[in-house]
Amino acid sequence: MLVPRITPVEAPYAPDVGEQLQRMMPPGVEPIGLFRTFVRNMPMATAMHRWGAYELGPQLSLPMRQREIVIDRTCARCRCEYEWGVHVRFFAERVGLTADQTSSLVHGAPSDACWTEPAERLLIELVDQLHDHADVDDRLWDDLRVHLSDPQLLDVVLLCGWYHAISFVATAARVACEPGAPRFADVRMT
C-alpha cells in the first residue's frame, strides 16, 4: 500500500485552500489528490495553477488529442501511474484514443501499428528523445517542423517538461491513485 509522504489536505478546507482547490477543478468535481497535495504550499499551488491552466486550456497551440498523447506518454515514461491514470480517465475517450493507443503509450513504441498519423508518431518520438536525452536530434526536429509551427514546437517541449515536473511531484510525494483511474497493468498490450 502506498503511504503518502505529504498527506493531501482533507475537507473541510480552510477558506483560502477551498477557493484555490475550486479554481483548480472543473465545477462540481471534487479536488484530486495531487491538487490537495499542492495546496500544502499555497504560493506554489497558486503559481502552478496559472501555468497548468495554460497547458490544459484553449490558448495552448496544440490540439487536445496531441496534447493528451504527449502528456500520457510523458507520464508513462516517468512511470507516474497517478497522473497518467488521471489523464486517461478524463481525456482518453474524449480525444478518441483507442485501447491499443492507450496501451502503446505505456508499453509500446511510436512504430506500433495503432499510430497511423505521422504527426502523432513524431510526438511520441519527441517525448522519448526528451525523456532519454533532454534534447531532440536534428532529423526529428526537421520532421516535426513539417507538422508543427514554431509556437506549437515551443508548446510541446514545455508541455513535456511540465508533465515531467508533475510526475516527479506525484511520484515523490507518493500521491495515491485516484479511485476508478486506470493503472498501467489495466492496459497491457496483447
N, CA and C atoms as an extended XYZ file, in Angstrom:
570
Properties=species:S:1:pos:R:3:atomname:S:1:resname:S:1:resid:I:1 pbc="F F F"
N         0.835       -1.183        0.000 N   MET     1
C         0.000        0.000        0.000 CA  MET     1
C         0.882        1.250        0.000 C   MET     1
N         0.500        2.185       -0.823 N   LEU     2
C         1.241        3.438       -0.957 CA  LEU     2
C         0.940        4.360        0.223 C   LEU     2
N         1.981        4.791        0.914 N   VAL     3
C         1.813        5.718        2.029 CA  VAL     3
C         2.291        7.088        1.581 C   VAL     3
N         1.380        8.084        1.583 N   PRO     4
C         1.784        9.422        1.145 CA  PRO     4
C         2.920        9.970        2.003 C   PRO     4
N         3.870       10.596        1.344 N   ARG     5
C         4.946       11.291        2.049 CA  ARG     5
C         4.510       12.685        2.466 C   ARG     5
N         3.596       13.259        1.693 N   ILE     6
C         2.966       14.533        2.020 CA  ILE     6
C         1.465       14.256        1.956 C   ILE     6
N         0.825       14.317        3.087 N   THR     7
C        -0.590       13.964        3.160 CA  THR     7
C        -1.440       15.053        2.515 C   THR     7
N        -2.277       14.689        1.543 N   PRO     8
C        -3.173       15.683        0.946 CA  PRO     8
C        -4.126       16.247        2.001 C   PRO     8
N        -4.473       17.526        1.871 N   VAL     9
C        -5.441       18.109        2.792 CA  VAL     9
C        -6.793       17.439        2.583 C   VAL     9
N        -7.598       17.438        3.620 N   GLU    10
C        -8.941       16.867        3.564 CA  GLU    10
C        -9.960       17.935        3.931 C   GLU    10
N       -11.171       17.783        3.436 N   ALA    11
C       -12.267       18.677        3.801 CA  ALA    11
C       -12.614       18.453        5.270 C   ALA    11
N       -13.085       19.448        5.946 N   PRO    12
C       -13.368       20.802        5.475 CA  PRO    12
C       -12.071       21.600        5.305 C   PRO    12
N       -12.024       22.375        4.235 N   TYR    13
C       -10.837       23.141        3.890 CA  TYR    13
C       -10.900       24.546        4.505 C   TYR    13
N        -9.748       25.079        4.824 N   ALA    14
C        -9.664       26.492        5.181 CA  ALA    14
C       -10.183       27.290        3.985 C   ALA    14
N       -10.781       28.459        4.212 N   PRO    15
C       -11.385       29.209        3.091 CA  PRO    15
C       -10.440       29.441        1.913 C   PRO    15
N        -9.193       29.852        2.161 N   ASP    16
C        -8.278       30.118        1.043 CA  ASP    16
C        -7.922       28.831        0.305 C   ASP    16
N        -7.799       27.731        1.035 N   VAL    17
C        -7.497       26.437        0.419 CA  VAL    17
C        -8.681       25.973       -0.420 C   VAL    17
N        -9.867       26.080        0.138 N   GLY    18
C       -11.072       25.683       -0.600 CA  GLY    18
C       -11.248       26.477       -1.881 C   GLY    18
N       -10.983       27.782       -1.812 N   GLU    19
C       -11.098       28.631       -3.001 CA  GLU    19
C       -10.075       28.231       -4.060 C   GLU    19
N        -8.837       27.953       -3.626 N   GLN    20
C        -7.796       27.549       -4.581 CA  GLN    20
C        -8.160       26.210       -5.224 C   GLN    20
N        -8.603       25.262       -4.437 N   LEU    21
C        -8.981       23.951       -4.978 CA  LEU    21
C       -10.139       24.081       -5.955 C   LEU    21
N       -11.072       24.946       -5.650 N   GLN    22
C       -12.211       25.163       -6.536 CA  GLN    22
C       -11.752       25.722       -7.883 C   GLN    22
N       -10.769       26.617       -7.852 N   ARG    23
C       -10.234       27.178       -9.103 CA  ARG    23
C        -9.506       26.121       -9.926 C   ARG    23
N        -8.954       25.121       -9.259 N   MET    24
C        -8.131       24.123       -9.941 CA  MET    24
C        -8.943       22.997      -10.575 C   MET    24
N       -10.223       22.894      -10.218 N   MET    25
C       -11.050       21.786      -10.694 CA  MET    25
C       -12.222       22.301      -11.525 C   MET    25
N       -12.731       21.452      -12.430 N   PRO    26
C       -13.968       21.840      -13.125 CA  PRO    26
C       -15.116       21.974      -12.113 C   PRO    26
N       -16.100       22.790      -12.421 N   PRO    27
C       -17.225       22.970      -11.499 CA  PRO    27
C       -17.874       21.635      -11.127 C   PRO    27
N       -18.109       21.461       -9.830 N   GLY    28
C       -18.798       20.277       -9.340 CA  GLY    28
C       -17.946       19.027       -9.183 C   GLY    28
N       -16.652       19.112       -9.512 N   VAL    29
C       -15.767       17.940       -9.401 CA  VAL    29
C       -14.923       18.092       -8.141 C   VAL    29
N       -14.886       17.032       -7.347 N   GLU    30
C       -14.096       17.050       -6.117 CA  GLU    30
C       -12.606       17.176       -6.459 C   GLU    30
N       -11.843       17.884       -5.641 N   PRO    31
C       -10.418       18.061       -5.926 CA  PRO    31
C        -9.650       16.741       -5.845 C   PRO    31
N        -8.776       16.556       -6.804 N   ILE    32
C        -7.963       15.338       -6.853 CA  ILE    32
C        -6.832       15.414       -5.821 C   ILE    32
N        -6.291       14.247       -5.521 N   GLY    33
C        -5.246       14.141       -4.504 CA  GLY    33
C        -4.020       14.987       -4.793 C   GLY    33
N        -3.622       15.085       -6.045 N   LEU    34
C        -2.440       15.879       -6.380 CA  LEU    34
C        -2.652       17.344       -6.021 C   LEU    34
N        -3.803       17.881       -6.364 N   PHE    35
C        -4.075       19.281       -6.049 CA  PHE    35
C        -4.201       19.482       -4.541 C   PHE    35
N        -4.760       18.499       -3.846 N   ARG    36
C        -4.859       18.593       -2.389 CA  ARG    36
C        -3.480       18.479       -1.742 C   ARG    36
N        -2.526       17.917       -2.467 N   THR    37
C        -1.134       17.898       -2.010 CA  THR    37
C        -0.475       19.239       -2.313 C   THR    37
N        -0.691       19.760       -3.515 N   PHE    38
C        -0.100       21.042       -3.899 CA  PHE    38
C        -0.435       22.144       -2.900 C   PHE    38
N        -1.681       22.168       -2.401 N   VAL    39
C        -2.092       23.280       -1.541 CA  VAL    39
C        -1.436       23.230       -0.163 C   VAL    39
N        -0.611       22.239        0.088 N   ARG    40
C         0.228       22.263        1.293 CA  ARG    40
C         1.235       23.416        1.192 C   ARG    40
N         1.455       23.890       -0.037 N   ASN    41
C         2.306       25.056       -0.304 CA  ASN    41
C         1.481       25.996       -1.182 C   ASN    41
N         0.715       26.868       -0.542 N   MET    42
C        -0.238       27.707       -1.281 CA  MET    42
C         0.409       28.615       -2.328 C   MET    42
N         1.540       29.290       -2.040 N   PRO    43
C         2.129       30.107       -3.110 CA  PRO    43
C         2.501       29.273       -4.339 C   PRO    43
N         3.039       28.070       -4.120 N   MET    44
C         3.372       27.183       -5.231 CA  MET    44
C         2.108       26.760       -5.973 C   MET    44
N         1.070       26.352       -5.232 N   ALA    45
C        -0.174       25.896       -5.859 CA  ALA    45
C        -0.790       27.002       -6.711 C   ALA    45
N        -0.753       28.221       -6.215 N   THR    46
C        -1.303       29.352       -6.957 CA  THR    46
C        -0.515       29.580       -8.250 C   THR    46
N         0.790       29.569       -8.147 N   ALA    47
C         1.635       29.769       -9.337 CA  ALA    47
C         1.461       28.621      -10.329 C   ALA    47
N         1.426       27.396       -9.827 N   MET    48
C         1.277       26.240      -10.714 CA  MET    48
C        -0.074       26.243      -11.415 C   MET    48
N        -1.093       26.695      -10.714 N   HIS    49
C        -2.422       26.726      -11.328 CA  HIS    49
C        -2.437       27.608      -12.571 C   HIS    49
N        -1.778       28.732      -12.492 N   ARG    50
C        -1.765       29.639      -13.653 CA  ARG    50
C        -1.115       28.962      -14.866 C   ARG    50
N         0.020       28.312      -14.660 N   TRP    51
C         0.682       27.647      -15.792 CA  TRP    51
C        -0.108       26.413      -16.229 C   TRP    51
N        -0.607       25.655      -15.261 N   GLY    52
C        -1.409       24.475      -15.598 CA  GLY    52
C        -2.648       24.831      -16.399 C   GLY    52
N        -3.266       25.972      -16.077 N   ALA    53
C        -4.440       26.417      -16.833 CA  ALA    53
C        -4.065       26.718      -18.282 C   ALA    53
N        -2.867       27.223      -18.500 N   TYR    54
C        -2.401       27.432      -19.875 CA  TYR    54
C        -2.195       26.084      -20.571 C   TYR    54
N        -1.479       25.171      -19.905 N   GLU    55
C        -1.151       23.883      -20.515 CA  GLU    55
C        -2.399       23.074      -20.884 C   GLU    55
N        -3.466       23.212      -20.114 N   LEU    56
C        -4.690       22.453      -20.378 CA  LEU    56
C        -5.801       23.299      -20.987 C   LEU    56
N        -5.502       24.545      -21.278 N   GLY    57
C        -6.534       25.450      -21.753 CA  GLY    57
C        -6.522       25.684      -23.253 C   GLY    57
N        -7.443       26.509      -23.701 N   PRO    58
C        -7.607       26.756      -25.136 CA  PRO    58
C        -6.489       27.589      -25.759 C   PRO    58
N        -5.661       28.242      -24.956 N   GLN    59
C        -4.567       29.034      -25.528 CA  GLN    59
C        -3.408       28.161      -25.995 C   GLN    59
N        -3.274       26.955      -25.457 N   LEU    60
C        -2.218       26.052      -25.913 CA  LEU    60
C        -2.411       25.825      -27.411 C   LEU    60
N        -1.349       25.897      -28.169 N   SER    61
C        -1.461       25.841      -29.627 CA  SER    61
C        -1.647       24.429      -30.182 C   SER    61
N        -1.529       23.424      -29.357 N   LEU    62
C        -1.709       22.046      -29.811 CA  LEU    62
C        -3.174       21.629      -29.690 C   LEU    62
N        -3.656       20.816      -30.630 N   PRO    63
C        -4.998       20.248      -30.456 CA  PRO    63
C        -5.018       19.345      -29.218 C   PRO    63
N        -6.185       19.192      -28.624 N   MET    64
C        -6.314       18.424      -27.386 CA  MET    64
C        -5.798       16.990      -27.539 C   MET    64
N        -6.049       16.362      -28.652 N   ARG    65
C        -5.591       14.982      -28.837 CA  ARG    65
C        -4.059       14.915      -28.789 C   ARG    65
N        -3.385       15.811      -29.503 N   GLN    66
C        -1.924       15.820      -29.464 CA  GLN    66
C        -1.422       16.117      -28.059 C   GLN    66
N        -2.073       17.049      -27.386 N   ARG    67
C        -1.704       17.373      -26.003 CA  ARG    67
C        -1.772       16.124      -25.134 C   ARG    67
N        -2.846       15.380      -25.247 N   GLU    68
C        -3.021       14.198      -24.392 CA  GLU    68
C        -2.044       13.076      -24.754 C   GLU    68
N        -1.700       12.940      -26.008 N   ILE    69
C        -0.685       11.954      -26.395 CA  ILE    69
C         0.636       12.295      -25.714 C   ILE    69
N         1.008       13.559      -25.758 N   VAL    70
C         2.264       13.995      -25.128 CA  VAL    70
C         2.206       13.787      -23.621 C   VAL    70
N         1.119       14.189      -22.992 N   ILE    71
C         1.003       14.039      -21.539 CA  ILE    71
C         1.034       12.567      -21.135 C   ILE    71
N         0.241       11.744      -21.802 N   ASP    72
C         0.180       10.328      -21.422 CA  ASP    72
C         1.519        9.634      -21.624 C   ASP    72
N         2.186        9.929      -22.723 N   ARG    73
C         3.490        9.301      -22.968 CA  ARG    73
C         4.520        9.791      -21.955 C   ARG    73
N         4.511       11.083      -21.663 N   THR    74
C         5.458       11.632      -20.694 CA  THR    74
C         5.253       10.982      -19.327 C   THR    74
N         4.020       10.927      -18.870 N   CYS    75
C         3.742       10.326      -17.560 CA  CYS    75
C         4.108        8.842      -17.548 C   CYS    75
N         3.833        8.149      -18.631 N   ALA    76
C         4.194        6.731      -18.704 CA  ALA    76
C         5.705        6.548      -18.663 C   ALA    76
N         6.432        7.359      -19.428 N   ARG    77
C         7.894        7.248      -19.418 CA  ARG    77
C         8.478        7.582      -18.054 C   ARG    77
N         7.820        8.496      -17.325 N   CYS    78
C         8.260        8.848      -15.972 CA  CYS    78
C         7.778        7.829      -14.934 C   CYS    78
N         7.005        6.846      -15.388 N   ARG    79
C         6.436        5.812      -14.511 CA  ARG    79
C         5.507        6.425      -13.464 C   ARG    79
N         4.807        7.472      -13.853 N   CYS    80
C         3.873        8.155      -12.956 CA  CYS    80
C         2.457        7.671      -13.255 C   CYS    80
N         2.128        6.560      -12.626 N   GLU    81
C         0.820        5.956      -12.831 CA  GLU    81
C        -0.310        6.882      -12.385 C   GLU    81
N        -0.056        7.675      -11.347 N   TYR    82
C        -1.075        8.586      -10.839 CA  TYR    82
C        -1.544        9.550      -11.940 C   TYR    82
N        -0.642       10.369      -12.466 N   GLU    83
C        -1.044       11.412      -13.418 CA  GLU    83
C        -1.477       10.819      -14.742 C   GLU    83
N        -0.821        9.741      -15.155 N   TRP    84
C        -1.243        9.050      -16.376 CA  TRP    84
C        -2.700        8.595      -16.215 C   TRP    84
N        -3.021        7.986      -15.081 N   GLY    85
C        -4.383        7.496      -14.846 CA  GLY    85
C        -5.419        8.603      -14.828 C   GLY    85
N        -5.071        9.739      -14.235 N   VAL    86
C        -5.990       10.881      -14.217 CA  VAL    86
C        -6.296       11.323      -15.649 C   VAL    86
N        -5.259       11.449      -16.461 N   HIS    87
C        -5.480       11.926      -17.834 CA  HIS    87
C        -6.188       10.896      -18.695 C   HIS    87
N        -5.859        9.648      -18.549 N   VAL    88
C        -6.561        8.625      -19.333 CA  VAL    88
C        -8.035        8.602      -18.946 C   VAL    88
N        -8.301        8.664      -17.658 N   ARG    89
C        -9.696        8.606      -17.187 CA  ARG    89
C       -10.510        9.786      -17.713 C   ARG    89
N        -9.940       10.992      -17.667 N   PHE    90
C       -10.715       12.180      -18.020 CA  PHE    90
C       -10.663       12.556      -19.496 C   PHE    90
N        -9.624       12.142      -20.211 N   PHE    91
C        -9.458       12.669      -21.566 CA  PHE    91
C        -9.346       11.628      -22.682 C   PHE    91
N        -8.928       10.399      -22.414 N   ALA    92
C        -8.634        9.447      -23.494 CA  ALA    92
C        -9.823        9.248      -24.421 C   ALA    92
N       -10.981        8.990      -23.860 N   GLU    93
C       -12.165        8.782      -24.701 CA  GLU    93
C       -12.547       10.071      -25.417 C   GLU    93
N       -12.461       11.174      -24.709 N   ARG    94
C       -12.839       12.476      -25.277 CA  ARG    94
C       -12.009       12.818      -26.514 C   ARG    94
N       -10.725       12.437      -26.511 N   VAL    95
C        -9.867       12.770      -27.654 CA  VAL    95
C        -9.739       11.611      -28.645 C   VAL    95
N       -10.471       10.540      -28.410 N   GLY    96
C       -10.505        9.431      -29.359 CA  GLY    96
C        -9.323        8.491      -29.312 C   GLY    96
N        -8.636        8.393      -28.171 N   LEU    97
C        -7.558        7.404      -28.060 CA  LEU    97
C        -8.171        6.015      -27.923 C   LEU    97
N        -7.726        5.104      -28.767 N   THR    98
C        -8.226        3.735      -28.700 CA  THR    98
C        -7.534        2.977      -27.568 C   THR    98
N        -8.057        1.818      -27.248 N   ALA    99
C        -7.431        0.977      -26.222 CA  ALA    99
C        -6.005        0.622      -26.629 C   ALA    99
N        -5.796        0.298      -27.904 N   ASP   100
C        -4.447       -0.033      -28.377 CA  ASP   100
C        -3.505        1.166      -28.253 C   ASP   100
N        -3.991        2.356      -28.578 N   GLN   101
C        -3.158        3.546      -28.469 CA  GLN   101
C        -2.825        3.861      -27.012 C   GLN   101
N        -3.809        3.732      -26.137 N   THR   102
C        -3.563        3.976      -24.711 CA  THR   102
C        -2.528        2.991      -24.185 C   THR   102
N        -2.647        1.738      -24.578 N   SER   103
C        -1.670        0.718      -24.181 CA  SER   103
C        -0.295        1.021      -24.758 C   SER   103
N        -0.253        1.418      -26.014 N   SER   104
C         1.016        1.723      -26.673 CA  SER   104
C         1.747        2.867      -25.988 C   SER   104
N         1.001        3.850      -25.503 N   LEU   105
C         1.641        4.986      -24.842 CA  LEU   105
C         2.368        4.562      -23.570 C   LEU   105
N         1.968        3.450      -22.979 N   VAL   106
C         2.628        2.934      -21.781 CA  VAL   106
C         3.662        1.873      -22.129 C   VAL   106
N         3.276        0.941      -22.971 N   HIS   107
C         4.085       -0.262      -23.179 CA  HIS   107
C         4.694       -0.370      -24.571 C   HIS   107
N         4.393        0.562      -25.459 N   GLY   108
C         4.793        0.389      -26.843 CA  GLY   108
C         5.765        1.430      -27.361 C   GLY   108
N         5.689        1.627      -28.680 N   ALA   109
C         6.631        2.499      -29.378 CA  ALA   109
C         5.882        3.303      -30.438 C   ALA   109
N         6.480        4.390      -30.913 N   PRO   110
C         5.821        5.182      -31.952 CA  PRO   110
C         5.602        4.397      -33.249 C   PRO   110
N         6.321        3.316      -33.423 N   SER   111
C         6.167        2.496      -34.626 CA  SER   111
C         5.031        1.490      -34.526 C   SER   111
N         4.333        1.417      -33.398 N   ASP   112
C         3.214        0.485      -33.262 CA  ASP   112
C         2.163        0.766      -34.323 C   ASP   112
N         1.531       -0.294      -34.815 N   ALA   113
C         0.566       -0.192      -35.913 CA  ALA   113
C        -0.631        0.693      -35.587 C   ALA   113
N        -0.934        0.891      -34.321 N   CYS   114
C        -2.098        1.711      -33.941 CA  CYS   114
C        -1.892        3.192      -34.244 C   CYS   114
N        -0.650        3.592      -34.475 N   TRP   115
C        -0.359        5.003      -34.776 CA  TRP   115
C        -0.257        5.184      -36.282 C   TRP   115
N        -1.302        5.713      -36.883 N   THR   116
C        -1.332        5.876      -38.342 CA  THR   116
C        -1.058        7.307      -38.783 C   THR   116
N        -1.178        8.263      -37.867 N   GLU   117
C        -0.920        9.669      -38.188 CA  GLU   117
C         0.564        9.967      -37.969 C   GLU   117
N         1.279       10.419      -39.008 N   PRO   118
C         2.707       10.706      -38.849 CA  PRO   118
C         3.010       11.692      -37.719 C   PRO   118
N         2.199       12.735      -37.573 N   ALA   119
C         2.455       13.726      -36.519 CA  ALA   119
C         2.384       13.090      -35.132 C   ALA   119
N         1.478       12.157      -34.933 N   GLU   120
C         1.345       11.502      -33.630 CA  GLU   120
C         2.548       10.609      -33.344 C   GLU   120
N         3.017        9.899      -34.343 N   ARG   121
C         4.233        9.092      -34.172 CA  ARG   121
C         5.416        9.981      -33.784 C   ARG   121
N         5.513       11.118      -34.462 N   LEU   122
C         6.612       12.045      -34.186 CA  LEU   122
C         6.521       12.623      -32.777 C   LEU   122
N         5.318       12.918      -32.309 N   LEU   123
C         5.156       13.439      -30.946 CA  LEU   123
C         5.608       12.418      -29.905 C   LEU   123
N         5.291       11.163      -30.133 N   ILE   124
C         5.725       10.112      -29.203 CA  ILE   124
C         7.244       10.005      -29.223 C   ILE   124
N         7.808       10.063      -30.418 N   GLU   125
C         9.269       10.028      -30.541 CA  GLU   125
C         9.909       11.240      -29.853 C   GLU   125
N         9.273       12.396      -29.983 N   LEU   126
C         9.769       13.602      -29.320 CA  LEU   126
C         9.815       13.400      -27.803 C   LEU   126
N         8.723       12.924      -27.235 N   VAL   127
C         8.695       12.676      -25.791 CA  VAL   127
C         9.815       11.715      -25.402 C   VAL   127
N         9.987       10.654      -26.181 N   ASP   128
C        11.019        9.667      -25.857 CA  ASP   128
C        12.418       10.286      -25.907 C   ASP   128
N        12.687       11.088      -26.935 N   GLN   129
C        14.015       11.708      -27.017 CA  GLN   129
C        14.238       12.707      -25.892 C   GLN   129
N        13.235       13.520      -25.596 N   LEU   130
C        13.386       14.473      -24.494 CA  LEU   130
C        13.585       13.735      -23.168 C   LEU   130
N        12.843       12.664      -22.967 N   HIS   131
C        12.962       11.892      -21.727 CA  HIS   131
C        14.343       11.246      -21.615 C   HIS   131
N        14.819       10.668      -22.711 N   ASP   132
C        16.077        9.917      -22.680 CA  ASP   132
C        17.324       10.801      -22.765 C   ASP   132
N        17.222       11.944      -23.471 N   HIS   133
C        18.422       12.730      -23.767 CA  HIS   133
C        18.316       14.213      -23.411 C   HIS   133
N        17.133       14.662      -22.974 N   ALA   134
C        16.899       16.085      -22.708 CA  ALA   134
C        17.223       16.939      -23.932 C   ALA   134
N        17.012       16.358      -25.103 N   ASP   135
C        17.283       17.043      -26.360 CA  ASP   135
C        16.533       16.315      -27.467 C   ASP   135
N        16.511       16.927      -28.644 N   VAL   136
C        15.857       16.364      -29.817 CA  VAL   136
C        16.867       16.413      -30.956 C   VAL   136
N        17.030       15.288      -31.649 N   ASP   137
C        18.009       15.299      -32.739 CA  ASP   137
C        17.476       16.092      -33.936 C   ASP   137
N        18.384       16.480      -34.825 N   ASP   138
C        18.021       17.331      -35.962 CA  ASP   138
C        17.014       16.675      -36.891 C   ASP   138
N        17.143       15.380      -37.126 N   ARG   139
C        16.211       14.691      -38.019 CA  ARG   139
C        14.789       14.783      -37.488 C   ARG   139
N        14.606       14.496      -36.203 N   LEU   140
C        13.261       14.555      -35.620 CA  LEU   140
C        12.735       15.990      -35.622 C   LEU   140
N        13.558       16.951      -35.271 N   TRP   141
C        13.129       18.346      -35.263 CA  TRP   141
C        12.660       18.770      -36.657 C   TRP   141
N        13.424       18.409      -37.676 N   ASP   142
C        13.038       18.748      -39.048 CA  ASP   142
C        11.728       18.068      -39.435 C   ASP   142
N        11.558       16.807      -39.038 N   ASP   143
C        10.309       16.091      -39.325 CA  ASP   143
C         9.129       16.743      -38.607 C   ASP   143
N         9.340       17.154      -37.372 N   LEU   144
C         8.270       17.812      -36.615 CA  LEU   144
C         7.865       19.133      -37.253 C   LEU   144
N         8.832       19.859      -37.807 N   ARG   145
C         8.551       21.167      -38.423 CA  ARG   145
C         7.595       21.051      -39.611 C   ARG   145
N         7.506       19.880      -40.200 N   VAL   146
C         6.562       19.664      -41.300 CA  VAL   146
C         5.122       19.724      -40.775 C   VAL   146
N         4.924       19.329      -39.512 N   HIS   147
C         3.582       19.209      -38.940 CA  HIS   147
C         3.239       20.283      -37.902 C   HIS   147
N         4.261       20.892      -37.316 N   LEU   148
C         4.029       21.834      -36.215 CA  LEU   148
C         4.684       23.184      -36.493 C   LEU   148
N         4.005       24.234      -36.086 N   SER   149
C         4.548       25.587      -36.195 CA  SER   149
C         5.546       25.834      -35.057 C   SER   149
N         6.266       26.942      -35.143 N   ASP   150
C         7.182       27.288      -34.054 CA  ASP   150
C         6.460       27.405      -32.708 C   ASP   150
N         5.299       28.100      -32.637 N   PRO   151
C         4.596       28.135      -31.350 CA  PRO   151
C         4.222       26.739      -30.847 C   PRO   151
N         3.818       25.864      -31.747 N   GLN   152
C         3.467       24.506      -31.338 CA  GLN   152
C         4.695       23.735      -30.853 C   GLN   152
N         5.822       23.925      -31.515 N   LEU   153
C         7.046       23.257      -31.065 CA  LEU   153
C         7.441       23.724      -29.665 C   LEU   153
N         7.346       25.015      -29.426 N   LEU   154
C         7.640       25.526      -28.087 CA  LEU   154
C         6.658       24.953      -27.068 C   LEU   154
N         5.373       24.937      -27.424 N   ASP   155
C         4.372       24.404      -26.504 CA  ASP   155
C         4.605       22.930      -26.199 C   ASP   155
N         4.925       22.140      -27.202 N   VAL   156
C         5.056       20.703      -26.968 CA  VAL   156
C         6.274       20.392      -26.099 C   VAL   156
N         7.368       21.098      -26.294 N   VAL   157
C         8.554       20.853      -25.464 CA  VAL   157
C         8.275       21.249      -24.010 C   VAL   157
N         7.640       22.411      -23.822 N   LEU   158
C         7.303       22.826      -22.451 CA  LEU   158
C         6.240       21.931      -21.828 C   LEU   158
N         5.296       21.449      -22.614 N   LEU   159
C         4.285       20.526      -22.106 CA  LEU   159
C         4.937       19.257      -21.573 C   LEU   159
N         5.870       18.724      -22.327 N   CYS   160
C         6.596       17.530      -21.896 CA  CYS   160
C         7.359       17.816      -20.593 C   CYS   160
N         8.050       18.921      -20.537 N   GLY   161
C         8.786       19.281      -19.328 CA  GLY   161
C         7.868       19.509      -18.136 C   GLY   161
N         6.729       20.155      -18.367 N   TRP   162
C         5.761       20.400      -17.291 CA  TRP   162
C         5.284       19.076      -16.692 C   TRP   162
N         4.994       18.115      -17.554 N   TYR   163
C         4.490       16.839      -17.041 CA  TYR   163
C         5.600       15.957      -16.470 C   TYR   163
N         6.842       16.243      -16.794 N   HIS   164
C         7.938       15.639      -16.028 CA  HIS   164
C         7.867       16.155      -14.591 C   HIS   164
N         7.726       17.468      -14.444 N   ALA   165
C         7.661       18.056      -13.106 CA  ALA   165
C         6.458       17.531      -12.331 C   ALA   165
N         5.298       17.479      -12.969 N   ILE   166
C         4.098       16.950      -12.308 CA  ILE   166
C         4.336       15.500      -11.893 C   ILE   166
N         4.928       14.716      -12.782 N   SER   167
C         5.215       13.313      -12.474 CA  SER   167
C         6.173       13.186      -11.304 C   SER   167
N         7.174       14.042      -11.275 N   PHE   168
C         8.135       13.990      -10.171 CA  PHE   168
C         7.439       14.224       -8.835 C   PHE   168
N         6.581       15.238       -8.782 N   VAL   169
C         5.893       15.551       -7.529 CA  VAL   169
C         4.954       14.418       -7.127 C   VAL   169
N         4.125       13.963       -8.049 N   ALA   170
C         3.151       12.920       -7.719 CA  ALA   170
C         3.836       11.648       -7.238 C   ALA   170
N         4.938       11.295       -7.888 N   THR   171
C         5.644       10.070       -7.522 CA  THR   171
C         6.420       10.247       -6.224 C   THR   171
N         7.177       11.315       -6.104 N   ALA   172
C         7.999       11.519       -4.907 CA  ALA   172
C         7.146       11.733       -3.661 C   ALA   172
N         6.010       12.417       -3.806 N   ALA   173
C         5.121       12.648       -2.654 CA  ALA   173
C         4.263       11.420       -2.356 C   ALA   173
N         4.312       10.431       -3.265 N   ARG   174
C         3.533        9.189       -3.112 CA  ARG   174
C         2.028        9.468       -3.074 C   ARG   174
N         1.565       10.259       -4.046 N   VAL   175
C         0.137       10.542       -4.154 CA  VAL   175
C        -0.562        9.266       -4.621 C   VAL   175
N        -1.568        8.849       -3.876 N   ALA   176
C        -2.304        7.619       -4.191 CA  ALA   176
C        -3.135        7.807       -5.451 C   ALA   176
N        -3.213        6.767       -6.265 N   CYS   177
C        -4.013        6.821       -7.493 CA  CYS   177
C        -5.462        7.161       -7.150 C   CYS   177
N        -6.088        7.891       -8.035 N   GLU   178
C        -7.485        8.284       -7.845 CA  GLU   178
C        -8.399        7.066       -7.988 C   GLU   178
N        -9.458        7.020       -7.184 N   PRO   179
C       -10.419        5.916       -7.320 CA  PRO   179
C       -10.977        5.859       -8.734 C   PRO   179
N       -11.005        4.683       -9.303 N   GLY   180
C       -11.540        4.486      -10.644 CA  GLY   180
C       -10.590        4.811      -11.770 C   GLY   180
N        -9.421        5.363      -11.460 N   ALA   181
C        -8.454        5.677      -12.524 CA  ALA   181
C        -7.760        4.391      -12.957 C   ALA   181
N        -7.485        4.250      -14.252 N   PRO   182
C        -6.792        3.043      -14.709 CA  PRO   182
C        -5.361        2.991      -14.205 C   PRO   182
N        -4.833        1.789      -14.204 N   ARG   183
C        -3.449        1.541      -13.819 CA  ARG   183
C        -2.709        1.024      -15.064 C   ARG   183
N        -1.389        1.069      -15.026 N   PHE   184
C        -0.605        0.601      -16.172 CA  PHE   184
C        -0.952       -0.843      -16.528 C   PHE   184
N        -1.135       -1.687      -15.527 N   ALA   185
C        -1.435       -3.102      -15.784 CA  ALA   185
C        -2.793       -3.286      -16.457 C   ALA   185
N        -3.676       -2.297      -16.355 N   ASP   186
C        -5.003       -2.394      -16.976 CA  ASP   186
C        -4.947       -2.270      -18.492 C   ASP   186
N        -3.824       -1.817      -19.018 N   VAL   187
C        -3.739       -1.578      -20.472 CA  VAL   187
C        -2.581       -2.365      -21.093 C   VAL   187
N        -2.393       -3.579      -20.638 N   ARG   188
C        -1.330       -4.425      -21.206 CA  ARG   188
C        -1.565       -4.668      -22.683 C   ARG   188
N        -0.500       -4.621      -23.458 N   MET   189
C        -0.599       -4.894      -24.901 CA  MET   189
C        -0.825       -6.382      -25.096 C   MET   189
N        -1.621       -6.697      -26.113 N   THR   190
C        -1.909       -8.095      -26.413 CA  THR   190
C        -1.083       -8.597      -27.559 C   THR   190
